[in-house]
Amino acid sequence: MNSLQKTRIRDVLKWVALCWTQNNSRPSKSNLSSSGSYYVLRHLRLCSTERDFSLKNGGNLGFLARKSRAVRREAQAALLEYLHSTRGLQFMDAENMSKNSPEFFDGLLRRIDIDNADVSRSLTRFLRYHPINEFEPFFESIGLKSSEYSQLLPRNLMFLNDDLLLLENYYVLCNYGIARNKIGKIYKEATEIFGYDYGVLQSKLQSFQGLGLKQSLVVKIIASSPYLLRGNMNEKIVKILHKLKNAGIRIDWLEEHISEENSYNWKCMLELVCLLSELGLSEDELGKLIVQHPDLLLECSGLVTFRLFGFLLKFGSMKTEVQNVFLQFPQIPIVKFINNLYQCHEFLIEIGMPVQDICMIIRSYSLVLGSCELKKVRSVMGALNCGKSRLGQMIKEDPNVLKKWILGRRVDRLPDPSRVLKVREIKTDFLSSLGFIEKSKEMERAIKGFRGKGVELQERFDCLVNNGLSREEVISMLKISPQILNQTKDIIETKLNHFVKELGYPVTDLLTHPPLVSYTIERVKLRLLTYKWLKDEKAVRPKLSLSTLMSCSEKIFVRLYVNSHPRGLEFWERLKAKIYSK
């Protein structure tokens, strides 16, 4: 039955070939729909076996695809046997070529006539009379695609054993620890090293270890940057390794973050490190920056960071402003940071903000802009129920408002304009009752600084008056520090009690430094008790003002006053722990 089917199919195929020859063209879709061709296709479909049907769907490749993996392994074993036993290649090379060159392998199977599904015998017989170009499976097995190695094939060679230097340098790389599938990239980017004389490549690899690098790190460097093996060792890598070492960056860190999949321009990375140093970063600051943000140095070999430099300088950022960006760089990838900057810039342009205002915001709030992945302008306008001019005004008043409009965060609708006007009117009436002149700078500053309802503001004001201050004294304090009334009545009362009863200061001393009412109780107690102790120890001047003691930063306070006594820092730390533990 099987023989009869083969005969019938062969006759039908001959008839189809004859028809196509007479038409002198391949049948189009319209031809295939004709009654004669339809009959032929139907006849083929009815009488074809599994093997015959495969001829209509890709030939031998379709047949092999429907067979088990064992059939494919059988074919690979035949190719392995040919390369190893017949051609004399080392077993590991032959195995790698037979198993890791699927494109070449599939093309080879398309060329053979499989007899009775005996793949091994068919392939062996084919290779006996049709020797292959061994460079093709070799190049594919080391990680190159046919489109990449087609231009690299030797013009006058077919057999690998005819290029002994190629194999010698290939074995040097393999024995050094470089994965075979990574060697293709090295061959493509530094082909000439495979023509080095015996011992040359080995000495170059050893010279890297002479810099104090571990072999595993050298493997990563070479796999990612093959060009370093050309000519003499690139001096750029020597310099950057020296700079990284001076910055306190260990070799282990470099090995951890370098990827063999990437390519690195060590000259570009060296220029970036030098630029950061010229920016004013100390070696310690430079080391911490790179360790915390390795992508600043390694992402596209630092080119993305150079783009950030250019962007900031384009908008007039000064050296100190750029330095501040890097010293306070957020924990997000550099690519994300600069994309956010670009997006915020487009946002500001789209809402019609003047160029000078855009430049000012980018210079002063680069860290905020780079950390915000903003929604679209239309989305923000819809959520807030406002126009572009209102958006621009909000951003100019406080650029930090952009943090509320990031993707994934709910945006609350702005208060009703009539309610806003009503609240402003209440605040204006309250301030007018205290003697503020309407529309004056003092009143505008106080209105912006106040948080709370009119009744609450009056209660807080009365609380200050009822604790030993006159009405006029409280008014003078509010003109200097209106945010005092942003605290609840209870908090104000508690702070005044601590200041007067615990610390022993007269309440009128607050007039010398009104912002003290806004400071936390812990901050006030820590500084004033420390000052009292230092004064008793005669380590500081006895009549320092409250503004002098309270307005400076903690770091400056410790340096100027605490460190003036040998046991000052010990007292400070002990007192600080005690106060904040409560």
N, C-alpha and C positions, 0 to 999 in steps of 0.2 A: 504494500500500500504506500509506504514511504517513497519507494522508487518511482511509483506511478505518479505521485504528486509532484516529485522533482521534475519529471519529464514534462508534465503538463505546464508547470510554471515556466520552465525553460522555453517551451514553444510559444507561450503567451508573450514572454519578454522579447523574443525575437520578432514577433509580430508588431509589438509596440515600437521597437527600435526601427523597423522598416517604415512604419507610418510616420514617425518623427523625421526620418531621413527624407521622405518624399515631400513633407511639408517644409523642410529646410529651416525649421525653427522649433524652439521648445514650446510646448503647449501652454497657452494662457488659461486663465480661469474659464473663459468662455468656451475654449476648446475642450477642457476637462468636463464641461457640463453637457457636451454632445453625447448622443446616444451610444456611439461606438466606444469612446473613452470611458464613459460611465460603465459600460458593460465590462471593459477590461479591468477597471478598478474593483468593481464588484466581484468579478471572477477571482482576482488576486486575493481579495479579502476572504472569500469563502474557502479557498483551497490552500491558503498559506498556513504553515506550521509556525511555532514560536520562533524558530531560527529564520524562516523566510520572512516573517513579519518584521523582524529586526532590520532586514535589508532596506525596508521602506522607511525606516525611522533612524537612520544614522549608521547603518551597516554594523560592522563588528563592535563599535563602541556602544551602540544601543544594546547589542546582545550581551556584552560583558557587564553593562550596567545592571541588567536584570539578574545576573548570576550572583552567587554568593561571593563574599570577600575571599573565600578560599581560592576561587578561580583567579582573582586579581593577584593574590599572593603567589600563585603558581607562575604567573607570567613574570612577576618581579624576580622570583627565584631564578627563572631562566635567564633573565637579563643579568642578574648578579653572577651566575655561573659563567656567562660569556665574558663579562668584564674581568672577572678574577682569573678564571682558568685559561680562557682563550687569549685574552689581551694582556694578562699578566699584571693587572693593577692590584694594589694592596687590598686585602679583603674589606677593611673599613671604608676605603674609598669607593670600592665597587658597591658595597651595601648602601652607602649614603647616596650614590648616584641612582641606584635602582629604586630606592624608596622615596627620595625627596626631589624628584623631577617629574611631577605629574603631567605637566604640559607636554614635555618631550615624550613621556611614556604613552600618553593617549595618542599622540601623533604617530608614534611607532606602531601601535596596535591597529590604527586605521590602514596602515600600508600592508598588513599581512593578510593572507587568506587562511582563515582558521579551518582546519580540516577535522571534522567530527568533534568539534569543541575541544580538541586537545591543544590547549593554548601553548603549553610548554614546548611540545614538539614542533608546532607551527612556527613559534618565535625562534626556536633554535635553528630550524632549517632556513628561515629567512635571513638571520644574522650570518649564517655560514656563507651566503653568497652576496649579501648586501651589508658590508661593514658600515657602521654609523660614524658620524663625526662626534667623537667622545667629548669634545669641548662643550657641546650643547648641554648634555645632561650634567656635566661637571659644573658649568656656570650656574645652571638652575639649582643644583643641589647646594650651592654655597650662598643662595639667597637672591639671585638675579632673575628677572623676568626676561622672556624672549625679546621683548622690545628694548631691553637694556643691554643684553649681551650680543645682539645681532651685529652691532658695530665693533664689538670687541673680539670677534672670532678671528683666529689667525687665518691668513689668506692661503698659506701653502702647507698647512698641517691639518691632520685629521685625528691623530692618535696622541693621547696625553703623554705617553712615554717618550715622545719625540721632543718634548719641551721639558728638559730635566730641571732647569732653573726655576720654572714655574712651580713644579712639584716640590722642589727643595724648599722654596720660600713659603709655600703653602703648608708644608709640614712644620716649618719653624713656628708659624702662627698657631697651628693646631696644638703643637706640643707646649706652647707657651700658655695656653688656656683660653684662647679665643674660640668661641663656638663656630662650627663650620658654616652655619647659616648666616653669620655676621661677616664672614670673609668676603662675600660678594660685594658688600658696600666698600670694603677696603680696596678691592680690585678695581671697582668703578672709579673711585675718587683718587687713587694713587697707584695706577697700573704699573708704573715704572719700577716699583719696589719688588715686583715679581720677576724682574730681570736682574736683581742684585746678585753679585757673585757669592760664592759659598762663605758663610760666616758674617757677611756684612749686616744683614737684617738682625741676626742674633745680637750683634754688638750694639746696634741701635736700641734694641729693646732693653738691654742691660744698662745702657746709659741713662735711661729713665729711672731705673731702680737706684742708680748712683745719686739721684737727687733726694733719696730718702723715701721714695714711694714704694708701697707694697706692690707685689706682682698683680694682685687682684685689681688694684686701682689703675695700674698701667694698662691692663686689659681693657678696662672701661674707657680710658682716655684714647687708646688707639682705635677701638671699635667705633667710638663716636667722632674722632678727629683723625682720620687716616693720613691727612696731609702732613702731619707732624713727622712722619717717617721719611719724608722726601728731603734729600740734602742733609745738611747739618741740623742738629736739634734746634727747633724753633726757640729763640731766646725769649720770646714773649711768655711762654709757659714757665720758664725759669723765673722771670721777674714777678709774675703774678703769684706763683707759689711762695716766693719770698715775702711779698706784701701780705698775703693771707696769713702766713706764719707770724709775721710781726703784729698782725691784728688779733692774734690769739685764736685763730681758726685752725683746728686740728685736721690732719690728713684724713682721719676717719670721717669727719663731716663731709669732706669733698667726695669721698668714695660713696657715702650714703646717698648723696643728692645728684650725682652725675648719672645720666641715663645713656645706655648704649644705643637707644633708639633715636636719640637726638644728635645733632651736629653742633659743634661749638667753635666759635671764632675767638681764640684765646687773646688775640690782639685787641679785639673789641672789648672783651671783658677787662683786660688790663687798663685800657683807656677809661673805662667806667670807674674802676677802683681809684685811679689817679684823680679823676674829676671829683669824686666824693671827698677825697682827701683835700683837694684844693678848695672845696666848698667850706672847709673849716672843721670837718669831723675829725676828732682825734682817733688814734688807732684803736682805742678801746671802744669808742662809739661806732666806728666803722665795723669792727668785728661783731658787736652785738646786732647791728642792723642787718648784716648779711646772714648771720646765724638765724635770726628771727624771721627774715624774709629772703630765703635763698633764691626765689624767683626774680628778685631785683637784679641779681647777677646772672642767673642761668637761663631765664626766659628769653629765647632768641639771642643768647649771648649778650644780654644787656641792652639790646636795641630798643626794647619797649621802654626801659628806664630812660634812655636818651630821648625818646619821644615825649616823655613826661617833662624832662628838663626843657625841651624846646617849647612845649605848650605853656609852661609857667613863665618862661622868659618872654614869650610872645605877648603876654598880657602885662608885662612890666614888673614882674616879681623881682624883688631885690634879693641879694645873696642870702641875707638872714632869713627871709621868708621861705626861700627854697630849702635852706638848711632845716628850718622848723618842720617842713613837710616830711622830710626823711627821718628826723629825730622822733616824730610822733606818728610815724606811718602806721595805719590801722592794719589789723590782722585779716586782710583780704588780698587775693592775688593781684599782682601789679597790672595784669591785663584787664581785670575787672575794674580796678581803680581808675585807670585811664579811660576806659570805655564809659564809666559813670561820669567822669569829667566832661567828656565830649557830649554826652547826652544832656547834662545839665546846661552846658553852653548853648546847645540847640534849643533847650527849653526856654532859656532867657531871651534868646533871639526871637523865638516864636511869639512870646507874649509882648514883644515890642519894647523891651527895656533898652534905654540909651546905651551906647557903646561904653561911655565912661563909667557908667554904673556897673556894667558887666565886668569891666576890667577891675574895678574896685572889689567886687564880690569874689572874683576868682583869685585875686591876690590875697585877700584877707581870710577867705573861707575855703581854701583848696581842699583841706581835709574833710570838711563837711560835704562838699560837692562830690569828692571822690568816693565817699562812703554811701551815697544815696543813689539807688537805682530807681529813678523817678517814673511815675505813671505818665501817660500822655497828657498834653496840655488840655485836650478836650475832656478827658476823664476827670482831671482835677477841677476844671471849671464846672462840670456837671455835678460833681459831688459837693462842691462848696456853694454852688448856685451864685456864681459871681463872674465878672468879666476879666479880660486880660489886664486892664489897668489896675483893678483891685489886687490881682495876683502880684503884679509888679510892686505895688505899694507895700504889700505884706512882706515881700522878700527884702525890700530895701530897709524896712523897719527892723526886721530880724531874719537874716538868712537861715538861721537854724530851723525856721518853719518848714524848710524843704524836707527835713527828716520825717515830717508827718505825712508826706505825700509819696512815700516810696511804695513800690509794688508789694502787694500782700498785706498792706495795712489799711484798715478802714479809715476813711476820711469823713469827719463829721461836718455837717452843713454849718455854715457861718450863722451867727445869731441874726435875727431879724433886724434890719437897719433901724427900724423905728424903736426897737428895744435898746439898741446900742446908743441911740440919741438920748433916750430917756435916762439911761444909766449915767451918761456923760453930764446930763443936766443936773442930776442929783449930786454928783461929785462937785460940779461947779458951784452949786448952791452951798454945799458944805464948806468948800474952800473960801467962798466969798464971805461966809459967816465968820471965818477965822481971820479975815483981813487981807486975803490974797486979792490982787488986782486981776480982774477978768481979762483973759487973752494975753496975760503977761507970760514971760518965759518960765517964771517960777510956778505959775498955775498949770501950764501945759506939762511941765516936768512932773508935777505932783499928780496930775490926772493919769498920766501914763504909768506912774509908779504905784498908784493905789490899786489894791485888789480887794473887793468886798462891796457890800451894799452900803447905802448911806447911813442906815441905822447902826450897822456894825462899826463903821468908821467913827461915828460919834461916841459910841461906847468905849472904843479903844482910846480915843482922845481924852475922854473923861477919866479913864483909868490912870493915865499919866498925870493928870491934874490932881487926882485924889491921892497920889503917892508922893506928895511933897514938892511938886513943881507948879509954878504959876502958869496961867493960861498963856501969857506972852512968851514964857520960856519954852513951852511945848511948841508953840507956833514957830519960833526961831529954829527949834530942832527939826521940825518937819520941812522947813525950807531947805535945810541942808541934806536931810535924809528922809524923804517921804515914805520910803519902804518900811519904816518903823510900824506904820499902821496896817501893814499886811499880815501882822501876827494877831492871833486871837487875844482877847482880853486876859484869859488865864495865863497864857504864855508870857505876856508883858508883865503881869503882876509877879509871876514866879521869878523872872529875871531881875526885876527891881529888888525883890526881897533878898536874893543871893548877893546882889551887888552891895546892898546897904548893910544887911544883918550879918552875912557870913564873911564878906570881904572887908567890911568896916569903912567903906567909902561913903561920903555924903552924896545924896542923890543929885545935888547940883553939879557934881563933877561930870555928869553925863553931858552937860552943855558944852564941855570942851571937845567932846568926841561923840556926837549923837549916833553914828553908825554902830556904836558898841551895843545898843539895845537890839540890833539885828543879829549880832554874833551868837553862837551857841553858848550855853552855860559852861560847857566843858572847856571851850577855848578860853573864855574869860577867866575862869578859875585857875586853869593851868598857868597862864601867863602871869596873872597878878600875884598868885601865891609864890611862883618861882621868883618873880621880881622882889617880893617882900623878903624871901630868904637870902637872895643875893645882896639886898640892901643891908640886911642884918650882918652879913658876912663882910660888908664893906668892899664888895667886889664891883659895884656899879654906883653911879651917881644917885643921890637920894631923891631927887625931885624930877624924875622923868615924867613927861606928860602921858596921858592915856593914849593919845593919838600915836605917839612915838612907839609905845609898847604894843598896841593892838593892830595898827595898820600894816605893818611889815609882814612878810611871809614867815612861816615857821622856820624855814631853813636860815633866813637872815637873823631871826630872833635868837636861834641857837648859836649862830656864829658870833654875833655881836655881844650878847649878854651871857648866855648859859656857859659858853666856853671861857668866859673871863675868870671863872673859878675852877680850880683843879678838880673839885668834886661836883661841879655844876651839872655836867652831863648825866652823872649817876643819879643825882637828885631829881633832875628833869624826867628821866625815864621811869624812875620809881613812882613819882607823883603822877605822871601821865597814866601809868598802868592802873593806879589806884582810882583816879577820877573816872576814867573811861570804863572801868569794870563795873561801876555803879550805874 
